Amino acid sequence: MAVMKNLACYVSNSGNGLESYRFISANGPARLQTDIRITALALVPDPALGTRDTPHDRVS
């Protein structure tokens, strides 16, 4: 859940959206005080999900 909160803060603070092929550095481990090695996120489209139009925008 902390990762989702951090993504929301990233979008809000930077003004950047979560477009396909975006690389987002976590500037360190995604979760402190754990053995996790995730230090960044890469956003890629999932061809199995396709594209959806929503009341707020198009999601892919």
N, C-alpha and C positions, 0 to 999 in steps of 0.2 A: 504494500500500500504506500510506503514511503516513496517508491519510485514514481508512482502516479502523481503524488503530491508535488514531487520535484519537477516532473514534466509540466504540470500546470503552472508552477512558479516560473519555469523557463519560458513558457509561451507568454505569460503575462508580463514578465519583466523585459524580455527581449523584443517582443512584438513579432517574433518569427512563428510561423505555423508549423505544423507537423507534416510537411510534404514528404512524398516518396523520395528515397535516396538521400535523406538528410542524415548526417552523422552528428551526434550530440555527445560531447565529452562530459563525464561525470566529475571531472577534476579530482579523481581519487576513487576509492571503492564505492559501489552503489549503495552499500550499507556498511556503516562503521561497526567496529568491534565484532566482526564475523570473519569467516575464512573465505568470503565471496571474492572472486577475481574479476567480476564485471566492473569495468571502468568507463564504459561508453555504451551508447545505444546507436544502432543503425536501423533506419526505417526503410523497409522495402515493401513493395506491393505483393499481395498474396493472390496469384492468379485464380486460385480456387474460390476466392471470395468475390472477385469482380468489383464492380463499381455500383454504388447505391446513391440515389438522390434522397436527401432528407430535408425536412423543413428548414434546417440550418445551413446546409451546404452539401456538396457532393463528397462522399466518403469512398476511398479506395484502399 
